Amino acid sequence: MGTVFSFDVRDTPTPAVTDALRDAVAWLHRVDEVFSTYHPGSQISRLGSGEIRLGDCDPEVAEVMGLCEWAGRVSGGWFSHTPGGSLDPSGIVKGWAIERASDILYRAGARNTCVNGGGDLQLRGEAAPGIPWRIGVAHPLHPGDLTTVVTGRDLAVATSGTAERGAHILDPRTGAPASGALLSVTLVGRHLTDVDAYATAAFAMGDAARSWTASLDGTEAFAVTRDARAWWTAGFPDHGLVPAAAGPGPRQPAV
């Protein structure tokens, strides 16, 4: 998927968990083969070009298309799997794939894990007995610094922005890179499939993201704006999030 994946398993290793880790890695490679928009022979590329139809694809393709339609409805059209007129469900595929990889480990008995795909994470259980996970969110203006820390158990965390990959999120209304009020937006919930899609939509909608994310059940948001300010949803502290100053200047990372 053009990014780095990692698995952090805090449980005592067992043969079942070791096998599940291999299965999870194989699953992610399969997702890349099927859904990569960079490979002309992938099913999603061939579907987009009209070479094949949805019924010719693996069942997971129809599942993802359904999720994309759902995300489009929930976001009022700000999430789109056809930005610029080309089929590209990448805004939901990565979160969906990571959550499924986490499920593979969980079913094998791994109860305390973190699956990280390019900074989008599905977290299960705890980092250690009685100790929650602590996830630093990178500051989009200060490489190596953090703008907030997400603390909790059984969480999903997804961030969309321009700091790592530049202007890669498209405005579905124009097909051009989104250039609204945000530099980054982080969504926190329980399921990475959901919050990954929400983060993509929220970044595209810019100023409107503040009221929209506040309306989402079971989800909280933290954003850094282009004028180096921050905002967060009303339930933000309830998720153990610790806001840090978003203005310019060096700060001690909150780790």
Beta strands, then each sheet from edge to edge (+ up, - down):
strand 1: 5-9
strand 2: 113-117
strand 3: 120-124
strand 4: 133-138
strand 5: 146-152
strand 6: 156-161
strand 7: 182-189
strand 8: 220-225
strand 9: 230-232
strand 10: 242-243
sheet 1: 1+ 2- 3+ 6- 7+ 8- 9+
sheet 2: 4+ 5- 10+
end
